[in-house]
Amino acid sequence: MVDFETVVNTRRSIREYTDKDVSDEDVLKILKAGMQAPGSRLGAEPWEFIVIRDKNTLSKLSQIKPRVKTAPVAILLVANIERAFYKLHWQQDMSAAAENMLLEAVNLGLGGLWNGVSPTEKTMDEVAKLFDLDNENLIPFCIITLGYPAGDYENKFMDKFDEERIHYEKY
Ligand SMILES: Cc1cc2nc3c(=O)[nH]c(=O)nc-3n(C[C@H](O)[C@H](O)[C@H](O)COP(=O)(O)O)c2cc1C
C-alpha cells in the first residue's frame, strides 16, 4: 500500500512488463477498485470486465494492441449499454472505472496501461470479434494491461501541472 498522494503522482503508463505474474488476489483488488468508481447512475453502471491470462489470446490481442505483448494479464473493459440508464454517459462511466483500476495497480506496486479501443471502429471490430462480443450492446472500451514494470518504464513522478489551465470564477 502506498499513500494516496504518491499513487496519484507516480502513476505512469507502463508499456513493458517482466515475466513475473500478477496474482489473482491483485487482479481482484483491481477489479473491485474499478467497480468502486463513480457512475452516472447508481445501480446502472455499464461496466463488465474480461480477465485475459491465456497466452494464445494475449498474443492475438497484441496483434491488435501491440503494448499487450509482454503483459501477463490484460483486462478488457466492456460497456454493456443495456445496463446503462443514461445512454450517452457510458464513456464517462467506463473512464472512471479505468482510472480507478490504474491507480489501484500503482497502489499494489504494479504497472498498468490504458490501451485505447473505443472509439476507433477498426480496433473495436477486431477486439469484439476476438472476444465474441456479437451483441451491439456490448462495446469494447479499453484494455488495461497489468504487470511489473520492465525496460525504461517505472512509476515515478512527472510534473504535469500547468497553472495556465486553471481559471477562477470565469474563463
Ligand atoms: C483514452 C486513452 C487511450 C490511450 N491509449 C493508449 C494506447 O493505445 N497505447 C498506449 O501506449 N498508451 C495509451 N494511452 C496512455 C497515454 O498515452 C498516456 O496516459 C499519456 O501519454 C500520458 O502518460 P502517463 O500515463 O504516464 O501520465 C491512452 C490513454 C488514454 C487516456
The ligand as an ORCA input file, in Angstrom:
! r2SCAN-3c Opt
* xyz 0 1
  C      -8.186      7.243    -23.799
  C      -6.741      6.800    -23.696
  C      -6.238      5.937    -24.628
  C      -4.897      5.521    -24.571
  N      -4.442      4.614    -25.472
  C      -3.159      4.230    -25.427
  C      -2.688      3.255    -26.342
  O      -3.438      2.720    -27.152
  N      -1.379      2.911    -26.283
  C      -0.518      3.471    -25.370
  O       0.651      3.121    -25.381
  N      -0.950      4.381    -24.456
  C      -2.251      4.765    -24.456
  N      -2.721      5.647    -23.515
  C      -1.811      6.185    -22.495
  C      -1.367      7.610    -22.798
  O      -0.507      7.605    -23.917
  C      -0.680      8.195    -21.548
  O      -1.603      8.254    -20.489
  C      -0.069      9.590    -21.785
  O       0.993      9.501    -22.688
  C       0.405     10.261    -20.502
  O       1.394      9.473    -19.854
  P       1.186      8.965    -18.351
  O       0.021      7.988    -18.367
  O       2.471      8.293    -17.988
  O       0.883     10.152    -17.491
  C      -4.054      6.036    -23.543
  C      -4.594      6.871    -22.570
  C      -5.922      7.238    -22.619
  C      -6.494      8.130    -21.535
*
